[in-house]
Amino acid sequence: MIKTSLQIITLVLLFIICSCKRSTPGIQETNKETMDAYWRQEKAEISSYQLTKSEDGKSDTGSAVLIFKIAYISRKYGNPLSEPKKHPGDAIEVLKCNVISEFVTGIAEFNMMSSTYNPIDFGRYPHCLRLTASSQDWSDQTFLQMQWKDYRYETHLYPPPEAKDNKEIILVNTWLEDEIWNKIRLAPHQLPMGKIEMVPSAIYLRLSNARLKVYKAETSIQDLDNHYEYSIVYPELKRKISVSFEKAFPYRILDWKETVDHKETITATVLKTIQSDYWNLTTGDDKSIRDSLRIR
């Protein structure tokens, strides 16, 4: 019992240390009024990107869409809430990020999506509380879910790895690569810096068949002429991903580039950004908005 109590105290202290650390240089915290004026318009921000996947001198093209919007999840169960007013005291307000990508390799088509939920109150909840990701291609379909619970992540993976249960526990002082998108939009001054532990993106794990586990990572940020570039390097995976974003709020993501062993490269470049209540745009006439985003 004493040993268990000490373990819990240690985890809580790690949680506090990770929550309070602010080490990203030169970026100031955005005030609440500015945040509210942009994110609380009852609209989502939709950005379209041109996607290019290159390997061994050959390139395939595709598209990606990033959708950011205010949403709510249950504090007790971790599931999304469509009617938060019916759950007073249980609903946690979050910034939800959907990353949707499509591309063709040879004749096979890949369709992938991930969703992360980071609380607006990032001071109290420094990490995302929920991550889901799915992948459909001509070979298989996979699903990953990670839930924050009791200072750790509970992980469910389908199909489960061979000879293993489909549940793993990842401790509190671990970052998820997938939550970096929301962190940039909410609190870029709190991006993790230096040598850290991180779980690579769910989509990368699917495409590479890399093992789902915590990896050592090295992170850095560059202050360039008109944008910041945040980079993550995984020495064990020989993988690097760099994300460029605007210097001023709302810190729109301009592009990203992922390189694996200097052989395979995925790049995404922004085409257009709009704010829209897309869930209300369901008629044929509304398709022109999709065309303006250059989404195929």
Secondary structure as UniProt FT lines:
FT   HELIX           2..20
FT   TURN            25..26
FT   HELIX           32..39
FT   STRAND          44..55
FT   TURN            56..57
FT   STRAND          58..74
FT   TURN            75..77
FT   HELIX           84..86
FT   TURN            88..90
FT   STRAND          91..105
FT   TURN            106..107
FT   STRAND          108..119
FT   TURN            122..124
FT   STRAND          130..137
FT   STRAND          141..149
FT   TURN            150..151
FT   STRAND          152..158
FT   TURN            162..163
FT   STRAND          167..171
FT   TURN            172..173
FT   STRAND          175..176
FT   HELIX           177..179
FT   HELIX           180..186
FT   HELIX           188..190
FT   STRAND          194..199
FT   HELIX           202..208
FT   STRAND          215..223
FT   STRAND          227..234
FT   TURN            235..238
FT   STRAND          239..246
FT   TURN            249..250
FT   STRAND          253..260
FT   TURN            261..263
FT   STRAND          264..276
FT   HELIX           278..280
FT   HELIX           284..286
FT   HELIX           287..292
FT   TURN            293..294
//
